[in-house]
Amino acid sequence: MTSSVLHEALPNGREARSSGSARGLGLTVELEDGTALLDAVSGTFNVPLGYNHPAVVDAIREQSARGVHLASEFTRDRARQVLQPLLAHAPQGISAAWMRDLTGSTANECAVRIAQKATGRAEVISLFLSHHGQTLYTTGLSGNAFRRAAFPAGPATGVKMPAPYCHRCFYAQSYPDCGLLCAERLADFVEFASSGSVAAVIVEPVLGNGGNVVPPPGYFERLREICDQHGILIIADEVQTGLGRLGTVFGSTTVGLRPDIITLAKGLGGIGVPVGAVLMREELDVLDSYEHSFTSGANPLALAAAEATIRVITDAAFLADVRRKGAVLGARLRQLGRASGLVSEVRGTGMMWGLELSRPDGSPAPETAREVIRVAREEERLILRPSRYGFGNVVKVRPALIADDSEVADITARLERALIRVERSGGKAGR
Ligand SMILES: Cc1ncc(COP(=O)(O)O)c(C=O)c1O
């Protein structure tokens, strides 16, 4: 798409503009100098409807004329109504909803508070490579030390256990002969490593920042059984996987996860409007409002954006189309992966994919991932992002859910050219 095309009104109303030096338009970020970048990663994974979907733009425009702020006593009921349509699509047993957060980090803290208050227990177990936020608590909860290193006051929070990362199994096992050791070991961590007072396990249906790690079949089912045996709740952090990303409203239903509490943020605002929510089993609706609230929680703009987004994303035809496009995207990426000597695995589901880059000896190649992303940006005008956690050698591909067939094809064509160029130049991995 040329930048001149960007200035024209498009038939589906994609012409609305965001403020600031750069602007977003559908799947495109246009820089001040007119350079048009095709965004293959949905902003910060938070614009599932593209940068300016008319349904959300109109809703927040209309709402802003009627008030940007109202105290929560005036928005509480509306917040429940807004989230109601999600409950029809939620995993079994999830029937209550809260909307008091603007970020995924505090939504996860809300979930932890619920789990602690409901169980009377303290600790939360999380996974290696997980990301649950950037507050002091959720940085401690996340399964990587690099964001904690500079902050002596922010130690790791709770026990971490190995993630179901089959491509580089922490136990050096192979699925299915491993007997799902990574799930099985939970009982040992509870018994031998925890404080003895474990309220919950927090998991992402697909580990996003950890490298687009899709747990193997049976993993979440086994985790559920062990948690049930120990009276431990499961929190599904659906900040990345929620709202249609995997082709279903909740990622949990795609991967066989039956959580007690679900957190949402990112995609819930449709075009990047900050909003978070927490859904739970009815009996876990235990928090008094004073126990978790923020000045701008459930503000009218967030409610308007979430309402419009939920209306678009819960539409059955919309979701079927996401699944269809996701299958096309995945098949094409797998083809690229097979053809490229840089790629050791392509994994994902729905519209959430990652390419793991490795050296000829099989070791992780983060330099090559960075180089592919640089070449894609500078020579193909394609926005990609690396996994920041673990080895940093996964290139993430997660276009907005509204991507049309030609945009999906364009993303994979540009990525293919970037891979070929880096491979021919010997990459940065000593090839
Ligand atoms: C899975 C997951 N949980 C939580 C968060 C934190 O969300 P926020 O940045 O809105 O606080 C993120 C952000 O990247 C995330 O990917």
The ligand as an SDF file (V2000), in Angstrom:
LIG
                    3D

 16 16  0  0  0  0  0  0  0  0999 V2000
    0.1340  -12.2310   28.8350 C   0  0  0  0  0  0  0  0  0  0  0  0
    0.2610  -10.8400   29.3680 C   0  0  0  0  0  0  0  0  0  0  0  0
   -0.2240  -10.5720   30.6030 N   0  0  0  0  0  0  0  0  0  0  0  0
   -0.1570   -9.3420   31.1320 C   0  0  0  0  0  0  0  0  0  0  0  0
    0.4230   -8.2960   30.4390 C   0  0  0  0  0  0  0  0  0  0  0  0
    0.4940   -6.9440   31.0420 C   0  0  0  0  0  0  0  0  0  0  0  0
   -0.4200   -6.1070   30.4150 O   0  0  0  0  0  0  0  0  0  0  0  0
   -0.2230   -4.5160   30.5060 P   0  0  0  0  0  0  0  0  0  0  0  0
    0.9810   -4.1670   29.7340 O   0  0  0  0  0  0  0  0  0  0  0  0
   -1.5050   -3.9760   29.9030 O   0  0  0  0  0  0  0  0  0  0  0  0
   -0.1110   -4.1900   31.9520 O   0  0  0  0  0  0  0  0  0  0  0  0
    0.9380   -8.5310   29.1550 C   0  0  0  0  0  0  0  0  0  0  0  0
    1.5800   -7.4370   28.3920 C   0  0  0  0  0  0  0  0  0  0  0  0
    2.3260   -7.6310   27.4770 O   0  0  0  0  0  0  0  0  0  0  0  0
    0.8500   -9.8320   28.6150 C   0  0  0  0  0  0  0  0  0  0  0  0
    1.3410  -10.1100   27.4000 O   0  0  0  0  0  0  0  0  0  0  0  0
  1  2  1  0
  2  3  1  0
  2 15  2  0
  3  4  2  0
  4  5  1  0
  5  6  1  0
  5 12  2  0
  6  7  1  0
  7  8  1  0
  8  9  2  0
  8 10  1  0
  8 11  1  0
 12 13  1  0
 12 15  1  0
 13 14  2  0
 15 16  1  0
M  END
$$$$
